[in-house]
Amino acid sequence: MPARTSSKSSDPPSKPEDTPHYHGHRERLRERFYSAGADALSDYELLEMALFPALPRRDTKPLAKMLIKTFGSFAEVVHAPVARLREIDGVGESAINQLKLIAAAAHRVAKGEVNSRNALSSWNEVIDYCRTSMAFSDKEQFRLLFLDKRNQLIADEVQQTGTVDHTPVYPREVIKRALELSATALILVHNHPSGDPSPSQADIQMTKAIIDIAKPLGIAVHDHIIVGRSGHASLRGMRLI
């Protein structure tokens, strides 16, 4: 009787899972970011990277391009209203949380620069903070920076929030709050959601009304800054006050 031989058939070699095509792209983008810096990346490429943690299993390039096309720039994307972000196909809560985290971090860094220094000697930081805080809002806001006798920030408050093209401002309320905080100087700030920071006649008249009330009380109004997506305007710099 022939001996029984047992033969063990081997399974065919398993194929490695296909690596998603965007993995290599992500690595190349990271390498360029770390070797050449953020300035070497376009807005949509930086946005791609920002979305990596929120969308680890998706190619973020098409979404980043769509967001830039919709809102205009990296800054406008991260500051876009949540309701409008939700309208974009492919933008879920994880992506929104990531974008808003970036916006909050930028605001915190800019505020830290203003908090730690004399406002008048770090004017560029003040402008950066104002633009980061307000330039991309879809509603007008009137913000007050209260300063002490060394021109350091005591408080930063949004006094009024209005509509897309109007914010009610009450000069006596502005000065009342300055007296409550023992502030000796003010910087007035508001935004133009239209994007154009050019001051209106109403902006100029309101600023002069605040100056007229503040001056006899020993409170200086250093400037009124208007910010928009296309830049900023300084009423003091334009010699309008």
C-alpha positions as CSV (number, residue, x, y, z in Angstrom):
1,M,0.0,0.0,0.0
2,P,1.6,3.2,-1.0
3,A,2.5,5.5,1.8
4,R,0.1,8.4,2.2
5,T,1.8,11.7,1.5
6,S,0.3,14.9,2.8
7,S,0.8,18.0,0.8
8,K,0.1,21.3,2.4
9,S,-1.0,23.8,-0.2
10,S,0.3,27.3,0.6
11,D,-2.0,30.3,0.3
12,P,-1.1,32.8,-2.4
13,P,1.0,35.6,-1.1
14,S,-1.1,38.4,0.2
15,K,-0.9,41.7,-1.6
16,P,-0.2,44.8,0.4
17,E,-3.0,47.2,0.6
18,D,-2.7,49.9,-2.0
19,T,-1.4,53.1,-0.4
20,P,-3.7,56.0,-1.1
21,H,-2.2,58.2,-3.7
22,Y,-2.3,61.3,-1.5
23,H,0.1,59.9,1.1
24,G,3.1,60.6,-0.9
25,H,1.8,64.1,-1.7
26,R,1.3,64.8,2.0
27,E,4.9,63.8,2.8
28,R,6.2,66.0,0.0
29,L,4.1,68.9,1.2
30,R,5.3,68.4,4.8
31,E,8.9,68.3,3.6
32,R,8.6,71.5,1.6
33,F,6.9,73.2,4.6
34,Y,9.7,72.3,7.0
35,S,12.6,72.9,4.6
36,A,11.5,76.0,2.8
37,G,8.9,77.5,5.3
38,A,5.3,78.5,5.0
39,D,6.0,81.2,2.5
40,A,6.9,78.5,0.0
41,L,3.4,77.2,0.1
42,S,0.3,78.7,-1.6
43,D,-2.8,79.4,0.4
44,Y,-4.5,76.2,-0.7
45,E,-1.4,74.1,0.1
46,L,-1.2,75.5,3.6
47,L,-4.9,74.8,4.0
48,E,-4.4,71.3,2.8
49,M,-1.9,70.8,5.6
50,A,-4.2,72.4,8.1
51,L,-6.9,69.9,7.3
52,F,-4.6,66.8,7.6
53,P,-5.5,66.1,11.2
54,A,-9.2,66.5,10.7
55,L,-9.3,64.4,7.5
56,P,-6.6,61.7,7.9
57,R,-8.1,59.4,5.3
58,R,-9.0,61.9,2.6
59,D,-7.2,63.8,-0.1
60,T,-7.6,67.3,1.3
61,K,-6.3,69.1,-1.9
62,P,-9.7,69.3,-3.7
63,L,-11.4,70.5,-0.6
64,A,-8.7,73.1,0.1
65,K,-9.0,74.5,-3.4
66,M,-12.8,74.6,-3.1
67,L,-12.6,76.6,0.1
68,I,-10.1,79.1,-1.3
69,K,-12.2,79.5,-4.4
70,T,-15.3,80.1,-2.2
71,F,-13.9,82.4,0.4
72,G,-10.8,84.0,-1.2
73,S,-7.8,83.3,1.0
74,F,-6.5,81.2,3.8
75,A,-7.4,83.9,6.4
76,E,-10.9,84.2,5.0
77,V,-11.4,80.5,5.2
78,V,-10.4,80.1,8.9
79,H,-12.5,83.1,9.8
80,A,-15.5,82.2,7.7
81,P,-18.9,81.9,9.6
82,V,-19.6,78.3,10.7
83,A,-22.9,78.3,8.9
84,R,-21.2,79.1,5.6
85,L,-18.5,76.5,6.1
86,R,-21.2,73.8,6.6
87,E,-22.6,74.7,3.2
88,I,-19.5,73.4,1.5
89,D,-19.7,69.8,0.5
90,G,-17.1,67.7,2.4
91,V,-16.7,70.1,5.3
92,G,-17.8,68.3,8.5
93,E,-17.5,69.2,12.2
94,S,-13.9,67.9,12.5
95,A,-12.8,70.2,9.7
96,I,-14.7,73.2,11.1
97,N,-13.2,72.6,14.5
98,Q,-9.7,72.5,13.0
99,L,-10.2,75.7,11.1
100,K,-11.7,77.5,14.1
101,L,-8.8,76.3,16.3
102,I,-6.4,77.9,13.8
103,A,-8.3,81.2,13.9
104,A,-8.4,81.2,17.7
105,A,-4.6,80.5,17.9
106,A,-3.9,83.4,15.6
107,H,-6.0,85.7,17.7
108,R,-4.4,84.5,20.9
109,V,-0.9,85.1,19.5
110,A,-1.7,88.5,18.2
111,K,-3.3,89.6,21.4
112,G,-0.3,88.4,23.4
113,E,1.9,90.7,21.3
114,V,-0.3,93.6,22.2
115,N,-0.7,92.7,25.8
116,S,3.0,92.6,26.5
117,R,4.1,95.8,24.9
118,N,3.5,99.6,24.7
119,A,0.7,99.9,22.1
120,L,2.2,103.0,20.5
121,S,5.6,101.5,20.1
122,S,4.3,98.3,18.6
123,W,1.8,99.8,16.2
124,N,2.2,97.0,13.6
125,E,1.3,94.4,16.3
126,V,-1.8,96.5,17.2
127,I,-2.9,96.6,13.5
128,D,-2.3,92.8,13.1
129,Y,-4.3,92.1,16.2
130,C,-7.2,94.3,15.0
131,R,-7.2,92.7,11.6
132,T,-7.0,89.2,13.1
133,S,-9.9,89.9,15.4
134,M,-12.3,91.7,13.1
135,A,-11.4,92.0,9.5
136,F,-13.2,88.9,8.3
137,S,-16.4,89.2,10.4
138,D,-19.6,89.3,8.5
139,K,-21.1,91.9,10.9
140,E,-19.8,95.3,12.0
141,Q,-18.2,95.4,15.4
142,F,-17.0,98.4,17.5
143,R,-14.0,97.5,19.7
144,L,-12.3,99.5,22.3
145,L,-8.7,99.1,23.4
146,F,-8.3,100.8,26.8
147,L,-4.8,101.9,27.7
148,D,-3.1,103.0,30.9
149,K,-0.7,106.0,31.3
150,R,2.2,103.8,29.9
151,N,0.0,103.0,26.9
152,Q,-0.2,99.4,27.8
153,L,-3.4,97.5,27.3
154,I,-5.8,97.4,30.3
155,A,-8.8,95.9,28.5
156,D,-10.0,95.0,25.1
157,E,-13.8,95.0,24.7
158,V,-16.3,94.7,21.9
159,Q,-18.8,97.4,22.9
160,Q,-21.3,96.9,20.1
161,T,-22.1,94.5,17.3
162,G,-24.3,95.6,14.5
163,T,-25.4,94.6,11.1
164,V,-23.5,94.1,7.9
165,D,-23.1,97.9,7.4
166,H,-23.9,99.7,10.7
167,T,-23.0,99.6,14.3
168,P,-24.6,102.0,16.8
169,V,-21.9,103.8,18.9
170,Y,-22.8,105.9,21.9
171,P,-19.8,108.3,22.8
172,R,-20.9,108.8,26.4
173,E,-21.0,105.1,27.0
174,V,-17.5,104.8,25.6
175,I,-16.1,107.4,28.0
176,K,-18.1,106.0,30.9
177,R,-16.4,102.7,30.4
178,A,-13.0,104.3,30.1
179,L,-13.5,106.0,33.5
180,E,-14.7,102.7,35.1
181,L,-11.4,101.1,34.0
182,S,-9.3,104.2,34.9
183,A,-8.0,104.3,31.4
184,T,-6.1,107.4,30.2
185,A,-6.2,106.6,26.5
186,L,-8.3,104.8,23.9
187,I,-7.9,103.2,20.5
188,L,-11.2,102.9,18.7
189,V,-11.5,100.0,16.2
190,H,-14.3,98.8,13.9
191,N,-14.5,96.7,10.8
192,H,-16.2,97.1,7.4
193,P,-17.5,93.7,6.3
194,S,-17.6,95.1,2.7
195,G,-13.8,94.7,2.8
196,D,-13.1,98.4,2.0
197,P,-11.7,100.1,5.1
198,S,-12.2,103.7,3.9
199,P,-13.8,105.8,6.6
200,S,-17.3,107.2,6.1
201,Q,-18.4,110.7,7.1
202,A,-20.3,109.1,10.0
203,D,-17.2,107.4,11.2
204,I,-15.3,110.7,11.3
205,Q,-18.1,112.5,13.1
206,M,-18.5,109.8,15.7
207,T,-14.8,109.8,16.4
208,K,-14.7,113.6,16.8
209,A,-17.7,113.4,19.2
210,I,-15.8,110.9,21.4
211,I,-12.7,113.1,21.3
212,D,-14.7,116.1,22.4
213,I,-16.1,114.3,25.5
214,A,-12.8,112.6,26.3
215,K,-10.4,115.5,26.1
216,P,-11.7,117.6,29.1
217,L,-11.5,114.4,31.2
218,G,-7.8,113.8,30.4
219,I,-8.5,110.8,28.2
220,A,-6.6,110.7,24.9
221,V,-8.0,109.1,21.8
222,H,-4.9,107.9,20.0
223,D,-6.6,106.7,16.8
224,H,-9.6,105.2,15.2
225,I,-8.6,102.2,13.1
226,I,-11.0,100.7,10.5
227,V,-10.1,97.2,9.2
228,G,-11.3,95.2,6.2
229,R,-10.3,92.3,4.2
230,S,-8.3,94.6,1.8
231,G,-6.4,96.4,4.5
232,H,-6.9,99.1,7.2
233,A,-7.3,102.8,7.5
234,S,-6.1,105.0,10.3
235,L,-8.1,108.2,10.9
236,R,-5.1,109.7,12.7
237,G,-2.8,108.7,9.8
238,M,-5.2,110.2,7.3
239,R,-5.3,113.4,9.4
240,L,-9.0,113.2,9.7
241,I,-8.9,113.7,13.5
